[in-house]
Every structure is written in structure tokens, then in C-alpha cells.
Amino acid sequence: MILIQVGASSKNKSGKKKGALDFNSGWKYAPAPESKDHIQLKNRYDLFINGKFTEPESGKYFDTISPSTEKKLAEVAEANSNDVDKAVNAARHAYEKTWSRMPAKERGKYMYRIARIMQERARELAVIESMDGGKPIRESRDIDIPLAAAHFFYYAGWADKMDYSTPGAKTKSLGVAGQIIPWNFPLLMAAWKIAPALAAGNTVVLKPAETTPLTAMKLAEIIQEAGLPDGVVNIITGAGATGAAIVNHPGINKIAFTGSTEVGKIIQKALAGTNKKYTLELGGKAANIIFEDAAIDQAVEGIVNGIFFNQGHVCCAGSRLFVQESVADVVIRKLKDRMETLIVGDPLDKNTDIGAINSKDQLEKIKKYVKIGIHEGGVCYQSSCSVPSKGFFYRPTLFTNVSQSSRIVQEEIFGPVLSIQTFRTVEEVIEKANNIPYGLSGGVWTDKGSKIFKVTSQLRAGVIWANTYNKFDPTSPFGGYKESGMGREGGLHGLMPYLEVIH
Ligand code: ADP
């Protein structure tokens, strides 16, 4: 039998909470759905190759559905290896004849134009992102879309300043970049990948994830509207086989991949022995560490932001919480109370904190891990919040009584599931936090700067936030250690993998 405690942390026998606030009774908001009236989606999207929407040679299309309604939104083309070949050839031609020959200042102008159109169409992009991917409109409106435009602005600024990127040396573009992205930040990941590639003078073949292709197709429209020369950016849709055809195409000079560690390893093997450069941004299992001297309420909010907002669909999600023993009880109590206030539901509602899980498969994976956690002896607690009956949704969940060897502590779940462990000393928590195959990100909450310096210098993670969590900026590099990947994206570091440096 599976036992899950649902919103019952402080209830007495009559079901009433002892001393705790009854959040469910007094905190109802009226629905505040974002309008879909201004959204124009075609029934069918072809491949964006050489500046035009082109029917796939495969002749095949697949559906993209809304994970919150399970209804079909549109169908998109499935590119086969001939389609990939066409896209790579278009990118090569554009690289040799146009983009690499164009003055860098002019390249920058196109990128600024793309950024501005993204801003003008921000509302439309945010709504489509939430419809296709399931994330709350608050996230797509306030984080994904503004940050995507910010990346184009930032890298547009670099386009004519390449000589300053490597003082004392010259740089050269690589050629055609093949870019494969996941479903958790569809438009933002496209911007992370395309913007530095273009600024450095490369051309692009990009493949969005099969469950979230629509904002990428909207980006193709924006690229057309910006008048970017044909073939500089090609966007082709499909699943793993299409991605593999990009990776293995001999005309590709660089692969940039964000996705699972499992697929990252397959790609790394496929690229071994070739002269293709690559960057891989893979899984994570971040430690969020709370010391007893932290501002506890602020830290609790940071934990909630780190793992529950955005459904835990973030590779840098703070999915392992380490709390100093002396404050563990109070942190866990406050966390459970806060979980009770979280609203799970319609991604388009502005009150929603936790939207839809991206796909049925992902929902099944989360359920599987929760069962594993319980069978391993973990104590599972879930918010008692209501969950829509249609669509793929999951309640915010936390586990106590877990150990370092528990699978839910070691493996990436990619859902709103938090595991909590306690510690006594700084040394102990650093040891525990590092005892994992991943090393993408982490968080530390303390009043003491010295502890921040000690923890951040000893945690093996690419990004560590102090007294905050999940903050991004285009100027700041992002990437991992160990099985979380290699290379950095963002900032000057993110430009370098698209350049050859000539000393
Ligand atoms: P996630 O678990 O985040 O869905 P995946 O690694 O499965 O991550 O997918 C990330 C991206 O990689 C998607 O665009 C997917 O289509 C693509 N992909 C999946 N398998 C392969 C493969 N063997 N080669 C290249 N790309 C792949």
C-alpha cells in the first residue's frame, strides 16, 4: 500500500488544523485567465528551411497538444534525414555567401531587430508558451519571453566587438551550428542557442523538442519578419531521430545540446572522433542549503521558487534540500504551510503557481519516482490543493526520512518533488551536497558571508545562488560539472564555443 500524507501536517482528528492557518478556506482567488483571442496558430507548421516554410520530404506530421487540456493545438512536420540535409545545406550556403561575409555591425542590426519584434509580440509568445508547454503564464510572461529577448539584445551587442572578446588574439566563426533543445524553456533555450551563434558569425539549424515546437515556429515567423537573410537560421521539427540526424550530419561544425544526461551521452559518443565542437547542458540535482542563521521565511520562499514553481521542470531545480538540524522542524512546517497556498491549475490563469506537467510520459515518470521514494522508506507529504481532472497535473510533494543513497535523492525527477535531509556542520553538508553524479547548480541561505564563500568555493556546481534562487541574466555564464555537461552558455563564456581563437 502506498501512503501519502496529503495536507495533513497539523490536522487533528476532526480534520481541522491545530493552530495552523487554514489556507484553503480563506485564500481563494477569482479566476484570472489570460486571453487567447489574439493568438493565431496555424493548423499545420512546415519546416523553416532557407527562409521559407517548406513541406517535409518525409511527408509526415505529428500533433502537438496542450498538456493542460490534452487538446491538439496544431500539427508540425517531422523532418527526416533528407530534410536535415536540406537545412544544413541552406545553412552552409548562407554561411559562405552571406552571413560570414557581412560586416559584423550589420549582423548585430538583424539581431536587435529580432529582439525588438520578440518584445512587441511578447504577449502572444507567452500565451503560446504556456499553452504548448504547460508552464504558468506568470513564468512565461515574466521570465521566459523577456529573457529570450534579452539574450538577443545582449549578443547583438557582441556582434561587432568580437576582437575585444579575446584580447591579443583574433577570432573566427566555425560555420554551421546544429542546436537541439528541450521542452522546459522552449523559446528561451532557442534564444540561448541562436543568439551567440549568430553574433559569432555562424549559421544555424535548430530543432525544438517534439512536445513544445510552437514558439520556435513563431520565432521562425519573427525571423522572416526581421528580414534575416535566407538560410541563416533554419528551424526543423521532429523527435530524437531528427536530432540524431543533425548530430551525425557531416556538414555540421558544432553541436549545442540541452536535454537529458542519457541523450547527452549518446551525442557525446556519436561526436567522438569527429572534429565537431560541442557543448552539452544536461541534467541536475541541485542542493539548496539552509543554515540556521538564514532568514527563514525568505529561504522557504526560495525553496518553493526553486522546486515548485514551473513544476520542477528546470534542470537547475533545487530538488535536494539540506536544512541545518536546529531549524529543520520550523523550516519543514513553514514549507508545508506554504505548499498549502500554492495553486495548481490552468497555466493561463495569472494566479497559477504550478501549471501542467509537460507530457503524460513525464507525469508517469514523476509518479514512478514518488512510488520509489515511498518504497525506499521516505515519508511523503503532498499539498491538499485541488488539481484539475483533465490534463497532466501533479501536487507539490516533499519527502523526509530519505538518505543519500535514496534514488529520489540521487536521480533527476524533473517534477515538483523535493527531498529533505538535515545536517549539522558546514563540512558535512558540502560532502553530502557533492555526493551526486550531477553538478549543475546549487543554493545557499545564510546570514554569514564567510559561509557563502566557503560553500560556493567547495560545491562542485556551475552556478550557485546565495540567498536567492533561479536568477538568470544573459551576461552570466551557465553550465555544469560532472554529468551535468560541459561548456558554458550565457555571457562571454557562451560566445566562445562558437568561435575559433587564432593566436
Ligand atoms: P528531456 O528528458 O528533457 O525530454 P531529451 O534528452 O529526451 O530530454 O530531449 C531533449 C532534446 O533532444 C529533444 O529535442 C529531443 O527530441 C532530442 N533528442 C532525443 N534523442 C536524441 C538523440 N538520440 N540524438 C539527438 N537528439 C535527441
Boltz pocket constraint, residues with backbone or C-beta under 6 A from the ligand:
constraints:
  - pocket:
      binder: B
      contacts: [[A, 180], [A, 181], [A, 182], [A, 183], [A, 207], [A, 208], [A, 209], [A, 210], [A, 238], [A, 239], [A, 240], [A, 241], [A, 242], [A, 243], [A, 244], [A, 245], [A, 247], [A, 258], [A, 259], [A, 260], [A, 261], [A, 263], [A, 264], [A, 266], [A, 267]]
      max_distance: 6.0
